[in-house]
Amino acid sequence: MEKKDRLSQISERQKRIEQNLSRIKHKIAVLSGKGGVGKTTVAVNIAVALAEEGFEVGLADLDIHGPNVARMLGLRDEPFMKNGLIQPPKFLNNLKVLSMAMLLNDGQPVVWRGPLKHTIIQQFLGDADWGDLDFLIFDLPPGTGDEALSLFQIVKLDGTLIVTTPQRVAIDDVLRAINFVHEMGQSVIGFAMNMSYLICPNCKTRINPFGEKTTGELIDLTGVECLGEIPMDPAIASYSDAGKPVVSYMRGSEAEKSFRNIVAGILSKIGG
């Protein structure tokens, strides 16, 4: 009897996941081959930019061990239950956000193996009330581990955006990430090159601290399009730490333009 009940619960959750996903037009994952490349900054800002364009957007923080989305949006609200479903807090009226950070005390670690992480991702997909969305953005942890495996097995995505920086070691990891996405039967929508250049504050000259050839080399190696190059700017970190998305608080800056270019590239790829 216990086994039948368990199978029934699994079947019911799968139905809820399918029902939820059927109400979401486009699903996009943001992934990096290694940590420290600004993946969450990209995920947060493209979600906010899409919302500012008038789309109904959801942002699911699937970085279970290092959830930073809530901090970058300045969200302190906790999810609550209604009609048996988790209600994700909102940033703007048309951007719903769900993150493990909303369920933890400050500094509390998540010490979980793969099966528990798989279960929480199922809950994010099946037990949360995302409603009718134009986009659901998934912020994945760096690398090719459990969270990405679970998501790619459960959800057929419109595409995955790969985030990287120009260093050669980062590019090695990008190649692994792209091959991983393809091996999972998913597609890569493009890549974003973070910390690509900086603008001299005195003479306003563009400087490429890691060289100018990396983006072209990566395109040649992978055949994947670069959707945008994001500058190195200390203000990006300052605003992100303060819970203020760059696209909203750095109007007219090179950084804002780069994120909006990435969004435009995503829209052109999926026909949005």
Order of alpha helices (4+ residues) and beta strands (2+ residues): alpha-beta-alpha-beta-alpha-beta-beta-beta-alpha-beta-alpha-beta-alpha-beta-beta-beta-alpha-beta-alpha-alpha-alpha
